[in-house]
Amino acid sequence: MKENLKTLLLVTVLLSTYGCSNNSDQSQDQQADQTQDEQTEQTEDQQADQSQEQQIVKISNSSEIDSLDNHRSEATETGKMLDQIHDGLVDYDTAGDIIPALAESWEISEDGLTYTFHLVENATFHNDDPVTAQDVVASYSPLAGLDGEEPLSSKWEVVESVTAVDDFTVEIVLESPDSGFLARTTSGIRPEGYEDQANHPIGAGPFKFVEWNQGEKLVMEKFDGYYDQENMPSIDGVEWYLMEDSSTAMLALQTGEIDITNVSLEEKETLGEEYNYIEGPMNMVTVFGLNHEFEPFSDERVRQAMNHAINKQELIDIVFQGEATELGSMFSPVMELYYQEGLQDKWLYDQDKAKDLLAEAGYEDLEFTLKAPSHAQMYADMAQVIADQLGQVGVTVNIEMIEWSTWLEDVYTDFNHEATIIGLTGKIDPYDVLIRFVDGYHRNFINYNNDNYNQAMEDAVQEIDDDKRIDHYKEAQTLLADDAASVFLADPYRITATKSHIEGLEMYPDEKLNLEDIEFVNTQ
């Protein structure tokens, strides 16, 4: 499982307004425009020539890297970048199916407790050291707390031991069955004894680290010694540019400064057919999170009122230009097999019912602060829509926009908030989506606690029978909806635009960006 949590940015349109002038002014303006066009064309030509020669793909990212250490990083966008550097024992394809990576094969014991992985024997790290079973032990032991320290991930606490059977065989033993464990071994393998991952990460992935200019860009180059020669990248390198302002990224795409960025539906229409696009649901749950430790939201009636007061379709139309799927629980229909249908109809938009519930609970004049991360325009837009809609039922919402790093610390880590807005990225295993609201989980930022939910999740992760496991996950989704745990809003569509000379980019069921797939075309 990818440990990183991810946020993806939907952006606004850059508009230019032109006025009238006399003929002389028009002539001068035309000359100026022509000169500007020529300069722009020259700049684009120069950039195109350079890209064609070196085949460097340039990509925008909307939030700063939180850590170059893949064991420490929390941000989804950072994980998307670090995934280019690190390969795990396994990987997954566009359908979310597990496929081999550094492990060419594996077996799982009948009781579901013992996983035996057989490593490829030709893999090396970027420092040319061979990848061995001992590196797997060194990589996964800290995650599970087997190195004498606190586990770096609660999802790995089920691991009892990680053992190198021989140079290329690893045995992982679990304390109890965990149906989602195999997906967690997508976590990257690092060289044993290397202690500088936070400054100069080294892995065995298709790209190796070159430099990071904080606040500007991250540079990688193709690793010529990559073990998976069939999937060797055709490009020579990748540069990730920090562009927190969406209009900056849009303009950079148009001028040729970058090759790939995410755009809104309106921006796609503005860009036109000269660009390539991949698009579809993001497998993200945008949520108006209600902290149950904050007294009004500990009252189920108040949470129900919040659900009745929010017009989700209006929010989708305003924030996402209609391009999103309405949700009713902590799950996207992208993961069709596990998705419980119909929950979006549990709490229908009804302002009168919202007012009645607030009055019944004694909160006719409810006021609270909503903290939202400021690095993405969609969160500001969502917060404003929610504040406006709640204002119509007599609720006062004080919006507090905070920096992304502050949100991660205050809300996501310390649970220091009354309410929040966030997009929770999807995973390839349903347990990793729904564990967020298990009591005691370190990312349960709404402080949800329902014994039946906790039990359903425990039953799901230990269940070997596929049909029964699916039923447990559907039960968990239903409980979240029944309890009005928060207001689950929508799964936005993702639109990624690329320059016309970039092809092969595919959409995955999470935020993964597989740069091994892409290639330069029509570069002559």
N, C-alpha and C positions, 0 to 999 in steps of 0.2 A: 504494500500500500504506500502510496505517496503520502508523506507525513505533512506535506505542506498544505497549509491552508491558503486558498486562493481566492483574490477578488478580481473580477473582470469588469472593465469600464465601458459604459455606453455613453456616446459623446454628442455634443450639440453642433449645429450647423454654423459655419462662418459665412456671414452675409456681407456683401459689399453694396453700397448705395451710390448711384451715379446721379448727378444733377445736370441741369441744362447750362449752356454757355453760348456766346456768340460765335460767329464763324471763325474769327481769328483765334479765339480760345480753343475751338474745336480742332483747328489745324495744329496748334501747338500740342494739344492733348494727344492727338493722333500720333504726332512725331514722338512724344514722350512715351506713349504706349508701345509704339513700334520698337523704340530703343529698349524699353523694359522687356518686351517680348523676346528681342534678340538676345539680351543678356540672360534671360531665363533659359532660352533654348541652348545657349552656349554652356550655361551651368549644368543643365540636364545632360547635354552631350558629353561634357567632361566627366560627369559622374557615371554616366552609362559606360563610357570607354574604360574608366577605371574598374568598374564592377565587372565588365566583360573580361578584362584582362585577369583580374584576381578572383572573380566570382565570389565576392563577399556579400552576404545577405545582411541587410540592415533592418532591424526590427525595433519598434517603439515598445517601451514598457511604462506603465502609468504610475508605478510606485517604486520607491527606492528599495534596494536590496536590504533585507533585514539582517542577514548573515550569510557569509559564503560557506559556512559549515553546514552541510546538509542534515546533520543531526540536530542542529540548533535552529534552523530556519523554520518560521511559522507561516510566512506569506506565500500564497499560491503562486503569485507571479515570480517570486524568487525561485520557488521549486521548479517552475517551468524552465528556467534558465539552467539551474544546477543539474537538471535531468540530462542535459546534453553532455555533462562532464562525467556523470556516474551511471553505470549499469548495475542492476541488481541481479539476483539469481534468476529471476523471471521478469517478463515484460507482459504487455497486453496489446491486442490489436484494436482496430477501429470498432469492432463489435464488443470490446470489453473482455474477450476471451484470453486466458492466460497462455503465453507462448514462451519458449525457451529464451534465455539470455546467457548469462555466465554459467548457468546450469543447463547442460544439454538434455538432461532427463532427470526424473525424480520419481520416487515411490512414496506412498502414504500407507501406513499400516492399517489393518482392518479396524482397529479400535480408534483410529484417527489421532493417535498420540505421537507417532514417530514419523518424521519426514526425512528421507534420505535423498540428498542431492549429489549428482555427478557433474563435476565441473568440466567445461571445455579445457583442453590442455594446452592451448596455444595463446591464451589471453595474457596480456601484459598491461600494467598500469602506465600512465603517462611518463613516469620516471624510468620506464623499461624494466621494472621488477616484475617477475611473473605473478599472476594471480593464483593463489593457492588456497587450500581449505583453511589454513591458519589465518589468512586475511579475512575470511568470512567469520571465523570465531571472533577475531578482534573487532570486526565491524558491528556484529549483532549483539555481542555480550553487553556493551554499554546500554543499548536500547532496552534490554531485558533486565538490567541491574545485576548482571552476573559478574561484574567487575568489582563488586564491593560497594558501589555507589548506588544512589537512588536511580531507578529506571528512567531513562530519557523519554520513554513512551509507555503510557499505561496499557496500550494495546499489546505490548510485548511482555507484560507481566506474567502471562500464561506460560511463557517459555521456562522450562526447568533446566535445560542444558543445551549447549551448542558445542559439538565435538568434532574435531578433525579426525576422521577414521584413517585416512591416508592423505597424501598430498592433494588429491583431487576428489575426495569424497567427504561430505559433511553430513552429520546426523544432528537433527534438532528434535528434542523431545519436549512435549508439552505436558503440563500438569493436568489438563483436561481438554477434551476435544474443542477445536475452534474452527468452525467452517470457513471463516474468512482469513485464516492464517496464511495460506499460500499467496494471496494477493499482497500480504505485507512484505513478502520477500522481494518485491520490486525495489525495496530500499537499497540504495547504492552501496556497493562494496568498496572499501577504502584500504590502502596499503597499511599493514600492521606496522606500528611504531612511528608512523608519520604524524607529527603533532601540529602542523601548520595549516590545517584545513581552513581555518578562519581567515587566513590571509592569501594563501595560494593553494586552492583546492586541487587535489590529485585524485583521479578516478581511473576507470577503465572504459569510459564511454567514447562515443565517436568524435567528440571535440575536447580539446584541452585548453585550460585557462592560460591566457596571455597577460591581461592586466585589467584592473578595475579602477577607473577614475571616479571616485565617489561623487554622486550628484550629477554625473555626466554619462558615462558609458561603461559597459563590460565587453571585453574583447576575447574571443575564442578563435582557435584555428583547428582545422581538421587534424585528427590524430592518425598519421599514416600507418601506425602499428595496430590499428583497431582490429580486433580478433575476428569480427564478423564481416569478412570481406564481401560477402554477397550484399550486405547493406551498408557498405562504405559510402559516406556522403559524396555526392558529386560536386558540392560546393567546397570552396577552399577555407571558408571561415564565416563567422557570424559576429555581428556587432549589435549590442542591445543599447538603445539610447533612452535615457530617462526623459519622458515627456509627460509630466503630470497634467499639463493643460491640453485638453483634447483638441482644441483648435490648432495648437502648435503641431500635434501629430498629423492632423489632417493636411495642413499646409506643407509639412515636410514630405508627405506622400506625393502631393501634387508637384512639388518642385524636384522630386527625385532624391531627396536627402535620405529617405528610408524606402524600403521595399514592401514592408508588411506592417499593417496596423489594423486595429479593430475600429469599425465605424458603425454609425447608426443607420437606420433605414433611410432617413432623409439625406444623409451624407452619401450613401450609395447612389441615390437618385441624382445627386449633384455630380458625383464623379463620373457616372455614365459607363458606357460599355468598353472603354479603353482599359479597364482594370479587370482582373480576375477576382472572383469571390467564392468563398465557401461559407455556408450559413446553415443554421439549424438551432434547436433548443440547446441551452448551455449545460443542462443538468445542474442547475443552480437553484437553490431555494432562497429567494429574497424574503426576509422576515422582519416584521415589526415586533421586536423582542421585548417581552414584558417580564421584569424581574420580580419573581414571586416573593422575594425577601422584602420588597417595598410594599408597605401595608395595603394600599388599595388593590394592588395586583395579586395579593394573596387571597383575595376574595374572587371566587369563580364568577360571580355575577358581574363584576367589573370587567373581567377578561372577556366574558361573553358580550358585554356591551361594546367593548373595543372592536370585536369581530363584526358585530351588527352595524357599527357606525362607519366602517370602511367600505367604500365603493371600489372594489378591486378593479373592475373593468374601466372605470374612469381613471384610476391610477395607471393602468396599463396603457390606456390611450394617450395620457399626458406624458408619462415618463418614457415609455417604450414605443411610442407611435403605433400602438396596437399590436406590436410584435412580441407577444409573450403568452404563456399558458397560465391560466388562473389555477392556483393551488389551494388545497384545504388542509394540508399536513406537511410534515417535514420530509417530502419525497417528490421527485419529479417523475412524470410518466415516461421520460427517456428510458428509465429502467423498468420497462414494461412488465417483465416477468414478476417483479415484486410489488408493483404499484397497486394500491387499493383505490379503486375507482369510486367516484361519487362523494368523496369527502369535501370537495369544494362547495357542495350544496348544504353543508351542515349548518353554517351560520350565514344566512342570506342577508344582503344589505337591507336594513330596516331601521331607519332613524328613530321611529317611535318606540320600537322595542328597546333600542339602545338607551333612550331616555328613561324608559320605565325601569330597566334594570339598574341604572345608576341611581335613580330615586329610591328604589327598593333597598339598595346597598348603602344609602345615605351619602352618596357622593355626587349630588347634583352640580356642585361647583368644583369638580375635580381639576387639579392643576398639577402638572409634573414636567420634568425636564427630559427631553429626548436627546441623547448623545449620538451623533453620526460622524463617521470619518469624512474628512474634508477632501481627500485625494481623488474622489470620484464624483463627478457632477450628478450622477444618478442618485446618490444618497442625499444630496442637498435637495434635489427635485422631489424625491420620495418623501422626505421629511416635511417639505412644505405642503405637499398634497395631503398628507396625513394630518398635519396641523390644521389645515383648512377644513377638512372633513369632520374632524373631531370638534372643531369650533362650532359646527352647525348643530351639535347635540349638547353644547354648553361646557365642553372640556377645553381648558387652556393648556396648550403645549408650548413650552419654552424650548426652542431648538438651540442646541449647542454643538456647533461644528468643531471638531477637534482633529489634530493631525493623526495620520495613520498609526504612527508609532505610539502615540498617546492612547489611541483607541485600543490597540493590542494590549497595552499594559493595564489601563483602567477598566476596560469593559471585558475583554476576552480573557484576561488573566486574573484580575482582582475582583471582577464582578461589581465594580463600583459604579453603578448606574441605576436609574429608575426604569428607563426604557431606551431602546436603541434601534437602529436600522442597519442591516448588514445583508450581504449576499453570501450564503454558505455554499461553497463549491461541492459538486458531487464527487463521488468516489466510485471505484469499480466494484466494490463489495457493499451490499446494503447495511451490513453491521457498522461499517465505518461512517456511514451517513447518520444512522439513528443512535449511535452510542453517545452523540453529543448531549443528549438529554437524560442519560442514565444518572441517577443520584450518585454523587461522589466523583463523577468524571470531571477532570480538571478543566474542561472547556464547556461545562454546563452553565453558560453565562446567564441563563434565565432562572437558575436555581429550581428547576422542575424536579418534583419528586412524587412518583406514583409507584407503589410496590408492585402493582400488576404490570406496569410498563417495564420495571427493572427485571421482573421475572420473565416476561415475554422475550426480552433481549437475551437474558441468560439462556433460556430454552433454545432460542434461535441459533446462538453461536455454538451450542453443544449438540445440536440436532444433525444427524448424518443424513436422514431421509430428506430429499430435496423438497417434496411437496409439503411436508410438515414444517420445514424451515421457512418456506414461503408464507405459510399460514401465520407463523409467529411474527414475521416482519409486518404483515398486513394488520395483525392485531395491534402491534406497537403504533403504527400510523393512526389507526382508529382511536386509540386511547389519547394520543396527542390532540386529535380533533375534538373528541368528546369533552376533554378537560379544558378546551380553549386555551391550551398551554401558552400560545402567543398568537399573533395574527400572521399566518403563512400566506404570502401574497402571490408571487408569480415566479415562473421560470422564464427569464428573458431569452430572446433569440440572440445568438451570436452571429455577427457578420464580420468576417475577416477579409480585408481587401489587400490584394497584392498587385505589384506592377505587372504589366503584361508579359515581361520576360521571366516571371516566376511561375512555375507549374509544379503540380504534384502534391501540394499541401492538402492534407486530409483532416477531417474532423473526428476527434476522439470523444468518448463518453465523459471525459473530464477536461481539465485545462491543458492536457498534454499537447505539446507542439513538437512533432517528430520531424526534425530537419534532415533526417536521412532520406525522407521521401521526396524532397524538393530538388528541382534542377533549373538551370538557366536554359532558356530556349530563345530562338529568334534573336540571337545576339550579334548577328553579322550585319 
